[in-house]
């Protein structure tokens, strides 16, 4: 046994230095999320707000119920999240022409403008976070992370954190 490993295993010995890939992913993910939150706070929005705007923009007209299913949260939670965006004039709820019980979600003109601004913020954020990598390394990292995310069963483009928000699936 190496003296380093033996010292780390002895009570009172130095704690092992976390350096595995999973730790680095968590460390960088938390750091990146915190920095992104600061950037979008200047717009009066939170990362979950941005995710909802982006999700609505990718499939305009989806129902609140379908959005809840996509996010993995209870429908009442989506109502609360959308209420916030609706109050800011960023989304529109329209009665479904096929089922009047459902509301379809669309970005408002202001929501589209804000989402365009967010895209610029997100690009600058990514450039800042990945500034140590060249273009080829960035592409390779993105590809590798995509493979890991797919293997873990993560839905493309949907942040699993929505389930942990108050009122999410577990609440």
Secondary structure, DSSP 8 states (H G I E B T S, - for coil): --HHHHHHHSTTS------SHHHHHHHHHHHHHHHHHHHHHTTT--HHHHHHHHHHHHTTT-BHHHHHHHHTS-HHHHHHHHHHHHHTT-EEEEE-SS-TT-EEEEE-HHHHHHHHHHHHHHHHHHHHHTTTS-HHHHHHHHHHHHHHHHHTT--TT--GGGGGSTTSTT-
